[in-house]
Amino acid sequence: PVCIDSNGSDYDTVLYVRSPECGSDAELVCDDDGGDVLDSQVEISATAGSTYFVFLDAYSEGAGTDWVLNVALNSCP
């Protein structure tokens, strides 16, 4: 498992992970507010040698500018 979160960002975040292939199953997971307060958190079962695209976005236009992206090779708390 891989845990990815935006804890510590100074704005309301949305976090999602996609595979490099296009199509309806390209988005693997998406979260808004699953981390600390308005931060996001996702967990994926990553496969060694595979490629994943991680997107960190603002929930609304004009949000803060300081973002944090944490990645840990373990399950999310």
SEMAR-268736 format. One record per residue: x, y, z of N, C-alpha, C, O, CB in turn. Coordinates in Angstrom, 3 decimals. Glycine has a CB too. Example, Ala and Ser with C-alpha at 12.3 -4.5 7.8 and 13.67 -1.06 7.14 Angstrom:
REM SEMAR-268736
13.190:-5.690:7.800:12.300:-4.500:7.800:13.200:-3.300:7.800:14.236:-3.319:8.465:11.308:-4.473:9.046 .
12.850:-2.250:7.080:13.670:-1.060:7.140:12.900:0.030:7.870:13.409:1.138:8.039:14.084:-0.598:5.725 .
***
This chain:
REM SEMAR-268736
0.827:-1.214:0.000:0.000:0.000:0.000:0.859:1.261:0.000:1.971:1.271:0.528:-0.934:0.008:1.216 .
0.328:2.316:-0.597:0.972:3.631:-0.606:-0.062:4.638:-0.132:-1.172:4.695:-0.663:1.529:4.007:-2.039 .
0.304:5.436:0.875:-0.569:6.481:1.406:-0.073:7.824:0.888:1.110:8.143:1.004:-0.601:6.459:2.973 .
-0.968:8.598:0.325:-0.649:9.918:-0.212:-1.611:10.915:0.410:-2.823:10.698:0.413:-0.739:9.943:-1.780 .
-1.067:12.020:0.943:-1.962:13.027:1.509:-1.412:14.428:1.286:-0.251:14.610:0.921:-2.175:12.776:3.005 .
-2.274:15.410:1.515:-1.908:16.821:1.365:-1.919:17.529:2.718:-2.063:18.750:2.778:-2.870:17.528:0.388 .
-1.766:16.769:3.803:-1.784:17.348:5.147:-0.685:18.396:5.288:0.482:18.135:4.998:-1.615:16.247:6.215 .
-1.076:19.581:5.737:-0.143:20.686:5.886:-0.294:21.751:4.817:0.338:22.804:4.906:1.249:20.169:5.872 .
-1.115:21.503:3.809:-1.384:22.511:2.779:-2.195:23.646:3.386:-2.921:23.441:4.358:-2.135:21.888:1.567 .
-2.075:24.849:2.814:-2.782:25.992:3.401:-4.104:26.309:2.703:-4.598:27.432:2.801:-1.896:27.209:3.361 .
-4.677:25.338:2.005:-5.971:25.536:1.357:-6.692:24.203:1.237:-6.092:23.148:1.444:-5.800:26.187:-0.035 .
-7.959:24.247:0.908:-8.802:23.067:0.733:-8.358:22.336:-0.531:-8.417:22.892:-1.628:-10.316:23.459:0.652 .
-7.912:21.084:-0.376:-7.356:20.342:-1.508:-8.263:19.218:-1.971:-9.147:18.759:-1.248:-6.008:19.780:-1.143 .
-8.015:18.789:-3.208:-8.594:17.581:-3.785:-7.416:16.791:-4.338:-6.551:17.351:-5.011:-9.683:17.905:-4.910 .
-7.379:15.496:-4.059:-6.264:14.657:-4.452:-6.805:13.469:-5.234:-7.765:12.825:-4.811:-5.448:14.190:-3.215 .
-6.183:13.179:-6.385:-6.590:11.988:-7.111:-5.410:11.351:-7.806:-4.410:12.002:-8.107:-7.673:12.320:-8.117 .
-5.551:10.045:-8.058:-4.501:9.250:-8.685:-5.099:8.590:-9.913:-6.198:8.038:-9.873:-3.910:8.185:-7.698 .
-4.345:8.661:-11.014:-4.777:8.068:-12.287:-3.710:7.128:-12.813:-2.528:7.264:-12.498:-5.084:9.164:-13.332 .
-4.142:6.180:-13.612:-3.204:5.340:-14.353:-2.868:6.070:-15.654:-3.601:6.976:-16.048:-3.804:3.902:-14.635 .
-1.781:5.698:-16.329:-1.408:6.407:-17.554:-2.330:6.114:-18.752:-2.265:6.816:-19.762:0.005:6.050:-17.918 .
-3.173:5.101:-18.651:-4.081:4.778:-19.746:-5.316:5.666:-19.705:-5.799:6.017:-18.629:-4.489:3.305:-19.689 .
-5.813:6.020:-20.853:-7.073:6.777:-20.927:-8.235:5.813:-20.817:-8.077:4.614:-21.046:-7.167:7.599:-22.250 .
-9.380:6.321:-20.473:-10.572:5.490:-20.400:-11.297:5.685:-19.091:-10.851:6.424:-18.213:-10.215:4.033:-20.580 .
-12.408:5.016:-18.978:-13.278:5.216:-17.818:-12.658:4.716:-16.519:-13.053:5.170:-15.445:-14.595:4.522:-18.042 .
-11.703:3.799:-16.586:-11.089:3.278:-15.363:-9.718:3.896:-15.094:-8.953:3.367:-14.288:-10.958:1.768:-15.452 .
-9.397:5.011:-15.758:-8.094:5.659:-15.584:-7.954:6.273:-14.191:-6.860:6.256:-13.625:-7.893:6.740:-16.652 .
-9.037:6.817:-13.625:-8.968:7.378:-12.277:-9.075:6.240:-11.271:-10.087:5.543:-11.213:-10.094:8.437:-12.044 .
-8.019:6.058:-10.477:-7.971:4.961:-9.525:-8.634:5.303:-8.202:-9.298:4.466:-7.592:-6.551:4.557:-9.285 .
-8.444:6.560:-7.758:-9.012:6.988:-6.486:-9.050:8.510:-6.453:-8.220:9.170:-7.078:-8.195:6.424:-5.287 .
-10.013:9.065:-5.723:-10.153:10.515:-5.579:-10.650:10.808:-4.170:-11.448:10.052:-3.616:-11.130:11.106:-6.655 .
-10.170:11.924:-3.587:-10.622:12.285:-2.247:-10.629:13.792:-2.060:-9.769:14.503:-2.579:-9.738:11.631:-1.192 .
-11.608:14.263:-1.315:-11.702:15.648:-0.869:-11.986:15.606:0.632:-13.025:15.097:1.052:-12.825:16.450:-1.658 .
-11.085:16.129:1.427:-11.247:16.269:2.876:-11.105:14.973:3.675:-11.628:14.894:4.787:-12.575:16.854:3.157 .
-10.428:13.970:3.161:-10.222:12.733:3.920:-9.001:12.777:4.824:-8.783:11.859:5.615:-10.094:11.576:2.977 .
-8.202:13.834:4.717:-7.019:13.991:5.567:-7.339:14.885:6.748:-8.454:14.865:7.270:-5.839:14.571:4.766 .
-6.356:15.669:7.167:-6.545:16.600:8.279:-7.394:17.793:7.835:-7.046:18.464:6.863:-5.179:17.083:8.821 .
-8.479:18.063:8.517:-9.390:19.187:8.289:-9.815:19.232:6.815:-10.637:18.412:6.405:-8.718:20.527:8.702 .
-9.283:20.163:6.001:-9.673:20.290:4.592:-8.655:19.667:3.641:-8.737:19.863:2.429:-9.863:21.750:4.239 .
-7.692:18.913:4.186:-6.701:18.237:3.344:-7.246:16.897:2.870:-8.240:16.396:3.397:-5.372:18.036:4.111 .
-6.587:16.327:1.874:-7.054:15.093:1.256:-6.099:13.941:1.543:-4.925:14.155:1.847:-7.214:15.280:-0.250 .
-6.617:12.711:1.443:-5.796:11.521:1.678:-6.334:10.364:0.848:-7.540:10.121:0.825:-5.773:11.148:3.188 .
-5.445:9.655:0.170:-5.826:8.473:-0.592:-4.834:7.354:-0.312:-3.700:7.594:0.102:-5.890:8.784:-2.107 .
-5.286:6.129:-0.547:-4.417:4.964:-0.425:-4.601:4.113:-1.667:-5.726:3.836:-2.083:-4.728:4.148:0.872 .
-3.491:3.701:-2.253:-3.559:2.820:-3.414:-2.739:1.563:-3.153:-1.811:1.568:-2.344:-3.057:3.543:-4.686 .
-3.089:0.508:-3.836:-2.283:-0.716:-3.824:-1.392:-0.651:-5.041:-1.770:-1.097:-6.124:-3.175:-2.025:-3.824 .
-0.211:-0.096:-4.864:0.707:0.121:-5.985:1.403:-1.183:-6.373:1.664:-2.044:-5.533:1.753:1.196:-5.628 .
1.692:-1.300:-7.655:2.420:-2.437:-8.188:3.805:-1.971:-8.609:3.935:-0.998:-9.352:1.661:-3.083:-9.378 .
4.829:-2.653:-8.145:6.209:-2.285:-8.481:6.384:-2.222:-9.994:5.924:-3.110:-10.713:7.210:-3.292:-7.865 .
7.048:-1.175:-10.476:7.303:-1.006:-11.900:6.174:-0.337:-12.658:6.317:-0.059:-13.849:7.578:-2.321:-12.510 .
5.043:-0.068:-11.993:3.905:0.583:-12.644:4.024:2.096:-12.494:4.695:2.591:-11.589:2.563:0.080:-12.046 .
3.362:2.825:-13.397:3.350:4.282:-13.369:2.001:4.771:-12.868:0.952:4.264:-13.263:3.656:4.864:-14.767 .
2.050:5.770:-11.987:0.839:6.398:-11.467:0.997:7.901:-11.566:2.092:8.421:-11.352:0.557:5.965:-10.001 .
-0.074:8.609:-11.887:-0.081:10.065:-11.929:-0.858:10.566:-10.727:-2.020:10.209:-10.537:-0.697:10.598:-13.261 .
-0.213:11.397:-9.913:-0.828:11.951:-8.711:-1.134:13.420:-8.978:-0.256:14.179:-9.387:0.104:11.781:-7.456 .
-2.375:13.813:-8.746:-2.820:15.188:-8.963:-3.269:15.793:-7.640:-4.074:15.209:-6.914:-3.967:15.242:-10.005 .
-2.739:16.957:-7.343:-3.151:17.722:-6.172:-3.742:19.022:-6.686:-3.066:19.798:-7.362:-1.948:17.981:-5.180 .
-4.997:19.254:-6.366:-5.714:20.401:-6.910:-6.380:21.167:-5.775:-6.537:20.652:-4.668:-6.762:19.954:-7.959 .
-6.767:22.395:-6.063:-7.527:23.202:-5.111:-9.012:22.921:-5.306:-9.479:22.737:-6.430:-7.220:24.723:-5.287 .
-9.746:22.892:-4.198:-11.181:22.681:-4.276:-11.870:23.853:-4.970:-12.862:23.669:-5.674:-11.762:22.475:-2.881 .
-11.343:25.052:-4.768:-11.947:26.228:-5.389:-10.868:27.140:-5.963:-9.719:27.130:-5.522:-12.811:26.995:-4.370 .
-11.264:27.916:-6.945:-10.364:28.860:-7.594:-9.932:29.943:-6.604:-10.714:30.364:-5.752:-11.040:29.494:-8.829 .
-8.688:30.383:-6.723:-8.188:31.447:-5.871:-7.787:30.974:-4.482:-7.696:31.775:-3.552:-9.216:32.514:-5.751 .
-7.547:29.673:-4.339:-7.163:29.126:-3.037:-5.719:29.497:-2.712:-5.064:30.195:-3.486:-7.341:27.590:-3.016 .
-5.231:29.034:-1.578:-3.870:29.326:-1.127:-2.804:28.864:-2.104:-3.097:28.284:-3.150:-3.629:28.686:0.205 .
-1.573:29.134:-1.741:-0.471:28.823:-2.648:0.516:27.817:-2.087:1.329:27.286:-2.843:0.255:30.072:-2.999 .
0.480:27.536:-0.800:1.433:26.611:-0.201:0.795:25.240:-0.059:-0.135:25.047:0.724:1.916:27.129:1.169 .
1.312:24.292:-0.834:0.776:22.943:-0.789:1.843:21.986:-0.284:3.040:22.260:-0.371:0.267:22.508:-2.175 .
1.387:20.864:0.243:2.259:19.813:0.752:1.756:18.496:0.182:0.552:18.237:0.180:2.287:19.787:2.327 .
2.673:17.662:-0.301:2.315:16.335:-0.791:3.184:15.326:-0.047:4.403:15.302:-0.214:2.505:16.218:-2.355 .
2.547:14.496:0.774:3.244:13.464:1.546:2.967:12.102:0.924:1.822:11.792:0.597:2.803:13.487:3.041 .
4.006:11.287:0.757:3.876:9.945:0.212:4.586:8.985:1.151:5.754:9.185:1.483:4.458:9.855:-1.234 .
3.879:7.936:1.583:4.451:6.942:2.490:4.177:5.545:1.953:3.088:5.263:1.452:3.875:7.099:3.921 .
5.156:4.692:2.059:5.017:3.309:1.592:4.420:2.434:2.690:5.049:1.496:3.181:6.385:2.744:1.143 .
3.188:2.771:3.057:2.448:1.981:4.040:0.976:2.395:3.989:0.605:3.306:3.249:3.036:2.173:5.483 .
0.158:1.729:4.768:-1.273:2.060:4.820:-1.482:3.401:5.482:-0.677:3.825:6.311:-2.060:0.977:5.571 .
-2.558:4.068:5.119:-2.915:5.336:5.750:-3.426:5.084:7.155:-4.042:4.053:7.423:-3.971:6.087:4.918 .
-3.169:6.031:8.058:-3.688:5.871:9.433:-5.196:6.012:9.472:-5.799:5.907:10.540:-3.050:6.900:10.376 .
***
